[in-house]
Amino acid sequence: MELLTTNVMDATGLDPTIAKAAIGQVLLFLRSEAPLGHVAEFIDKMPGAHEAVEAAAAHGDGGVTAAIEGMTSFMGRGRADTNILAGRLVDLGLDETQIKGLVNQILARAEAAVGAEGAANIRAILPALDERFDHKDSATHAAERTNSATPGN
């Protein structure tokens, strides 16, 4: 966990407290989505990971998450859950670039702990997180292109 925290700090510029909290949120999300298999193996192999997950679980949001999960439960798991994770990370102060760096470092550590196949399985749990930002990035770039093509800009 210490090596992962250091790598996340180096990749994102986050301070240690925020980096650990963000890692805990992602691990909690992964554990809730896939409590067995590669996720469990990854968490088990990383000293301090269980504590990070428990700390993240203890960090309440006044019931907002439970309300959102209740409203979206009819849709199944997936995008809504990933949006909740993204919201928690943003609440910690992470921006899109830092979230991508965080996820990349977690996946790199997962590959070292559970191998390429295990990391790919863990990565498959997080696709909507990248889609969320890639879609926004695409929309932002399209707006920038439109604005730069407009006379007077």
Secondary structure, DSSP 8 states (H G I E B T S, - for coil): -HHHHHHHHHHH---HHHHHHHHHHHHHHHHHH--STHHHHHHHHSTTHHHHHHHHHH---TTHHHHHHHHHGGG-SSHHHHHHHHHHHHHTT--HHHHHHHHHHHHHHHHHHHHHHHHHHHHTTSHHHHHHHHHHHHHHHHHHHHHHHSTT-
